[in-house]
Amino acid sequence: MILFLFILILVAGAFLAWLSAVVNKELPRWIALLVLLFELTIAAGIWWQLDEAHRWSSSQWLYTFQQPWMPRFGISFSLAMDGLSLLMLVLTFFLGTLSVLVSWNEIKEKTGFFHFNLLFVLAGITGVFLTMDLFLFYFFWEVMLIPMYFLIGIWGHGNRVYAAFKFFIFTQAGGLLMLLSILGLYFVHAHNAGAYTFSYFDLLNTPMAVETGRWLMLGFLVAFIVKLPAVPFHTWLPDAHTEAPTAGSVVLAGLLLKTGAYGILRFVIPLFPEASHYFAPGVMLIGAIGILYGGKLAYAQTDFKRLVAYTSVSHMGFVLLGAFAFNALAYQGVVMQMITHGISTGALFMIAGSLYERLHTRELGKMGGLWPALPGMGVVTMIFVMASLGLPGLGNFVAEFLILAGSWQAQPWITALATVGLVIATIYSLRIMQKVFFGTSMREYKLPDLSIREGLMLIPLIAAIIWLGLYPQPVIDAVKPGIPLSFQTTTHHQQDVVIHPPK
């Protein structure tokens, strides 16, 4: 029941937060915070208890839950958790908790409805990471869209309605393609097996014509790379990030984009292995182009949030590169990238929000020389800027190193092209520090440095990114049983990546 409760508690908390605003405007914040801290404690406790036996276990699943829902159509309320799902849940509740803190002073109107939407979008994301029924997966995929649409459209900035519509149309169009592919797979399996089912486990290894498999795989893939987002389906992301409230940007960058990456690892590659191998070089090339193109556009931006948004396009290119390299090194690197990108980019959006509260602008040209006034924030920003460019000792370096080492075995030339992205990342990351904290100041600032609330948000993120950079083994151990057999490499060294903490 623990899997069902993860979703149910968030939904119940969402309605309670909404209703409690009638009593007190401050109450929804506390309810949302307590609900997410409770969920985070449970998920982190499960991760903490993973032992050596799980690492070498023949079964990848830690918990399963199944109840018939519409048996006539083969639909069940099927949930399951493995190491990958568990890590994504810990990230969801961790960043969700920080999203409540970051919006504490920013959101002053309709606080009940805001926290209702925040908890509801997290419930949808949790459902996506847990469900093993493809009909239910599509249901949760759509559930994520509506509250995020409201978060951007109601509490966003300037051109928020346009950004919310663009986000909704792009992701809804991709979702409809996925629905067609789900129905296609449903009928192909029924034709071969004589039973209608949406069960993930039953649909694995469904025999089908090669051309059919490739078309169905493309429907799933397009939906996931729109959400990722990959070039050329990325144009909704900068607008959504620029106009969204800070909490919306953290959830969008840290969690919503990860549902696309998760869908590729969980559904595209296992359900359509032949088609995935067939399209792999092209998808890896799209990933490499995204790394370079996203980095170039990030450097060209003058709006702080828009710059960070384009870094997400670049970093998510590494996910496509590694996911279709088909080896254990790259797979583990992709999972690390999902987690470390969520932490570092989420932190940069929080910093952008904090600076906006003080300066009332996000234009880099109107900043500069802030280090003497905000030395604490300058140090914190420097850490996450260094993480973003892949400095050794921070989590993003481990992720990108594993991805490049794994993808080199599959496509050396594409990997060499993608490696140029590390140089571009250095350029746009250092530009943030130069434009915001160094250089000459347009005016003399007298601003408050990091507050206690901001410290409570950013210090856990610093600890997490350094810990993952120095000792990523718990993440690698958690996902090891779930690595597909086709990804397993021939040498023992590549099968068992062990990274020891420094002595």
HELIX and SHEET records of a PDB file:
HELIX    1   1 ILE A    2  SER A   20  1                                  19    
HELIX    2   2 LEU A   27  TRP A   48  1                                  22    
HELIX    3   3 GLU A   52  ARG A   55  1                                   4    
HELIX    4   4 PRO A   71  PHE A   73  5                                   3    
HELIX    5   5 GLY A   83  VAL A  102  1                                  20    
HELIX    6   6 THR A  111  LEU A  130  1                                  20    
HELIX    7   7 LEU A  134  TRP A  155  1                                  22    
HELIX    8   8 ARG A  160  ALA A  193  1                                  34    
HELIX    9   9 TYR A  200  LEU A  203  1                                   4    
HELIX   10  10 VAL A  210  LYS A  227  1                                  18    
HELIX   11  11 TRP A  236  GLU A  243  1                                   8    
HELIX   12  12 THR A  246  VAL A  251  1                                   6    
HELIX   13  13 LEU A  252  LEU A  256  3                                   5    
HELIX   14  14 LEU A  257  GLY A  263  1                                   7    
HELIX   15  15 ILE A  264  VAL A  268  3                                   5    
HELIX   16  16 ILE A  269  LEU A  271  1                                   3    
HELIX   17  17 PRO A  273  ALA A  300  1                                  28    
HELIX   18  18 PHE A  304  ALA A  323  1                                  20    
HELIX   19  19 ALA A  328  LEU A  359  1                                  32    
HELIX   20  20 LEU A  364  LYS A  366  5                                   3    
HELIX   21  21 PRO A  375  SER A  388  1                                  14    
HELIX   22  22 GLY A  395  ALA A  410  1                                  16    
HELIX   23  23 PRO A  412  VAL A  436  1                                  25    
HELIX   24  24 ILE A  452  LEU A  470  1                                  19    
HELIX   25  25 GLN A  473  VAL A  479  1                                   7    
HELIX   26  26 LYS A  480  GLY A  482  5                                   3    
HELIX   27  27 LEU A  485  PHE A  487  5                                   3    
HELIX   28  28 HIS A  492  GLN A  495  1                                   4    
SHEET    1   A 2 TRP A  61  MET A  70  0                                        
SHEET    2   A 2 ILE A  75  ASP A  82 -1                                        
END                                                                             
